[in-house]
Amino acid sequence: MSKPRPKIMDALDAVSDDSEADSGSEGAEQEPEQQQAAAKKQKKDITVEDLQKQGYQGGLSVLYMKPPEVEGEQNWHWSNGKAQKGKEDTEESYEERQRTHAAATTAAEESARLAQKAQEHAAKLRDEARKEREERAAA
């Protein structure tokens, strides 16, 4: 008796010479297998409601989002920026400028301090490595 072929080879059964030489009893067994394979190939439409009945809990979905609302007529032409210039904020006040200046200065000083600290640490590591090499050479 020969072993049944794996399902992967179903497409090659028509081409194979062995399938013609098989006994009739195996041919009868293959027909229900082919029917089962055909039944498996038919996809069922799965809906979100079916999944939710089975316990699926999904997050937000784009299916439930409202379409964007179009306000007025859209203008897709190039602009020179004059229309937006009048809508821009007025010049910032002196206090706002001072706060911005202080924040930038503080951040720059902190950045310089951290860079200097990193340089000192790298120099320390180089010195330690140099001393270790000298000790190995002396030993």
N, C-alpha and C positions, 0 to 999 in steps of 0.2 A: 504494500500500500504506500502511496506517495503522500507526502505532507501537504496540507492545504497551503496555497500561496498566500502571502500577506496581501492586505487590501491595497497596498501601494501599486501592486502589479496588475490591478484590474484592467487598466487601459491597455496593457500588453497582451492580455489573454487572447484577443482576436488575432493577433499576429503570430502567436506561438504555435508551433507544430504539436506540442505536447497536449494542448487543450483538445485537439481533434482525436488524439489517441486515448484519452481518458475514457473510463467506463461510463455507462449511462447513469449509474447510480450517483456518481459524483456530479454529473450534470444537473440532476434533479436537486441536489443539495445546493448548487450554486445559484439557482434561480431565486430561492428565498433570500439568499445573501445579497443578491443584486437588488432585490426589492427593498431590503432593509437599507442598503447603501443609498438607493434613490430616495428613500424616505428621510434619511439623515441629511441628504444634500438640500432638500427643500427647507428654506429658511422661514422661520416664523417671524412676523413683525412683532418686535418687543416694544412696548410703550412704557413711558415713565410710570403710568398708573400700575402696570403689571409689576414693575420693579418695586414700587412702593408697597404693594400688597405682600411682596416677599420680604419686606423689611429694609429695603434700600433707603438710605437717607443721604441725599446729595446736598451739596451746597447751593449757592445761588446759581442760576442758569441764565444764559443769554436768551433762552426761549421765553422767559417771563419778563424780559425787559421791554419797556415801551420804546417805540421807534423815536428817534430824535425829532423834536419839533422844529420846523423851519420858520424862523421869524423874518417875515418880509422877503423881499427879493434879494438873492445873493449876487454879489458882484465879484466876478473872478478875474477882473482886469488888473493890470499892474497899476500901482499907485506911486506917487512921488512923496507921500508921507505928510503932505500939508493938511489933510483932513484929520489926521491923528494928532497933529502938533497942538491944536487947541485943546484937546482932551487930556493932555499930559498934566501931571501934577506941577504945581508951582515950585519955585526954587525952595530947597530945604532951608529950614531956619538955622540960625547960628548954633543953637543948642544941639540940634540934630547933627550938624557938621562936627561939633566938638566931640559928641559921643562916638561918631564914626571914626574920627581921627584917633581918639583914645583907644578904641577897640583894635584898630589896625596896628597902632604902635605897640600895644601890649602883646598882641599876637606875634608881631615881628620879633620883639625882644624874647619872648618865650621860645620861639623857633630857633633863634640864634643861640640861646642858652642850651637848648637840647642838642644842637649840632656841636657846640663846643664840648659838651659833656661826652658825646659819642666819640669825638676826636681824641679826647684825653683817655678814654677807655681803650680805644684802639692802640694808642701809643703805649699804654701800660701792658697790653697783651703782647705787643711786639717785643718790648723789653724783656718780659718774662720768657718768651720763646727764645730770644737771643741768649739769655743767661742759661737756659736749660740746654741749648746746643753747646755752649761753651763748657758746661759741666760734663756733658757726655764726651766731648772731645778730650777733656783733661783726664777722664777716668779710664 
